């Protein structure tokens, strides 16, 4: 059975209700639809991504990444900036290339980089879907496996979309090279 996403999921629920003779105003979504529409547990999703990335790194003979609070703060800042200014890019309007900006915010980092993700997948599927997309992309995969990186922060922000019952998940992974926990300017 094909998995439904976005507006197709809502249309399927409304169609099922109509077939059952229930109006859209009184229809109760199926339990799995209700779970898919519950707000995402962002901290759990972020740790799940960290675990997936570290497992991938270990499978490729790389050292696991350490969680960094300053990098997580920057990941959230990137998400919020993209949400508020309505763009999605590694180029920050009026600032420039995001990895250069990240490095400028981290005085003790020897290097910094990022992976971005944006999804309208239902919450139970979003982490796996984004992770699989990053692994399938040579440049994103290279970032996750880069041997120099030793620290990571992940930020996930969920916002309503234009479609009822559908949310957008902005996910930023920020990577860095540093001798220990970082501080942000």
C-alpha positions in Angstrom: 0.0 0.0 0.0 1.4 3.4 -1.0 2.0 5.9 1.9 0.1 9.1 1.6 1.6 12.5 2.3 0.6 16.1 2.7 -2.7 17.2 1.2 -3.2 13.7 -0.2 -3.5 12.3 3.3 -6.2 14.8 4.2 -8.1 14.1 1.0 -7.9 10.4 1.8 -9.4 10.9 5.2 -12.2 13.1 3.8 -12.9 10.6 1.0 -13.0 7.8 3.6 -15.5 9.8 5.7 -17.7 10.5 2.6 -17.7 6.9 1.6 -18.8 6.0 5.1 -21.6 8.5 4.9 -20.0 10.9 7.5 -19.7 14.6 6.8 -16.3 16.3 6.9 -17.4 18.4 9.9 -18.2 15.3 12.0 -15.6 12.9 10.6 -13.0 11.6 13.2 -9.6 10.9 11.6 -8.3 7.3 11.9 -6.0 6.8 14.9 -2.8 6.7 12.7 -3.8 10.0 11.0 -4.4 11.6 14.4 -0.9 10.5 15.5 0.6 11.8 12.3 -0.9 15.2 13.0 0.3 15.4 16.6 3.1 17.9 17.1 6.5 16.3 16.6 8.7 15.6 19.6 11.6 17.8 18.3 14.2 16.8 20.9 13.6 13.1 20.3 13.7 13.5 16.5 17.0 15.5 16.9 18.6 12.7 19.0 17.2 10.1 16.5 19.0 11.9 13.7 22.2 12.1 15.8 22.0 8.4 16.4 21.4 7.6 12.7 24.3 9.9 11.6 26.7 8.3 14.2 25.7 4.8 13.2 26.4 5.7 9.5 29.8 7.2 10.5 30.7 4.1 12.5 29.7 1.9 9.5 32.2 3.9 7.4 35.0 3.8 10.0 34.5 7.4 11.2 34.4 8.5 14.8 30.9 9.5 16.2 30.0 13.1 16.5 29.5 14.8 19.9 26.4 16.8 20.6 27.1 20.5 21.0 24.7 23.0 22.5 26.1 26.0 20.6 25.8 24.2 17.3 22.2 23.3 18.2 21.5 26.9 19.0 22.9 27.9 15.5 20.8 25.2 13.9 17.6 26.6 15.5 18.7 30.1 14.5 19.1 29.0 10.8 15.6 27.4 10.9 14.0 30.4 12.4 15.7 32.8 9.9 14.5 30.7 7.0 11.0 30.5 8.4 10.7 34.2 9.2 12.2 35.4 5.9 10.6 32.7 3.8 13.6 31.2 2.0 15.4 27.8 2.0 19.0 27.9 1.0 22.6 27.6 2.1 22.9 31.2 1.0 21.6 33.6 3.7 20.1 36.7 2.2 22.1 39.8 3.0 24.8 37.7 4.7 26.2 35.1 2.3 27.2 31.5 2.3 25.9 29.8 5.5 29.1 27.8 6.4 31.1 31.1 6.4 28.5 32.7 8.7 28.5 29.6 11.0 32.3 29.8 11.3 32.1 33.5 12.1 29.7 32.7 15.0 32.0 30.1 16.4 35.4 31.7 17.4 37.0 28.4 18.5 35.8 26.2 15.6 38.3 25.3 13.0 35.6 24.7 10.4 31.8 24.5 10.1 29.2 23.2 7.7 25.5 22.4 7.4 22.9 20.1 5.9 19.4 21.4 5.5 16.1 19.6 5.2 12.5 20.6 4.6 9.6 18.2 4.7 5.9 18.0 4.8 5.9 14.2 5.6 3.7 13.1 8.4 5.6 13.3 11.7 6.1 9.5 12.2 8.0 9.4 8.8 9.9 12.7 8.6 13.2 11.7 10.3 13.6 8.6 8.2 12.6 10.4 5.0 15.0 13.2 5.5 17.8 10.9 6.6 17.3 8.8 3.5 17.3 11.9 1.3 20.6 13.1 2.8 22.2 9.6 2.4 21.1 9.5 -1.2 22.7 13.0 -1.9 26.4 12.8 -2.5 27.1 16.2 -1.0 24.9 15.7 2.1 26.4 12.3 2.6 29.9 13.6 2.3 29.0 16.2 5.0 27.7 13.6 7.4 30.8 11.4 6.8 33.5 14.1 6.7 36.2 12.8 8.9 37.2 16.2 10.2 33.9 16.9 11.8 33.7 15.9 15.5 30.8 18.0 16.8 27.2 18.4 15.7 24.0 20.3 16.6 20.6 19.5 15.1 17.6 21.8 15.2 14.0 20.9 14.1 11.2 23.4 13.9 7.7 22.5 12.9 5.4 25.2 11.4 1.9 25.1 9.8 1.7 24.8 6.0 -0.9 26.2 3.7 -2.8 22.9 3.8 -5.0 22.1 6.8 -3.4 19.3 9.0 -0.1 19.5 7.3 3.0 21.0 8.8 6.5 21.8 7.5 9.5 20.5 9.3 12.7 22.6 8.9 15.8 20.6 10.0 19.3 21.9 10.1 22.4 19.9 11.0 25.4 22.0 11.9 28.8 20.3 11.9 32.1 21.7 13.3 35.7 20.8 14.1 36.7 21.9 17.6 38.8 20.7 20.5 35.8 20.8 22.9 32.3 22.4 23.4 31.8 25.5 21.5 30.5 29.0 22.4 28.6 31.2 20.1 29.3 34.9 19.6 
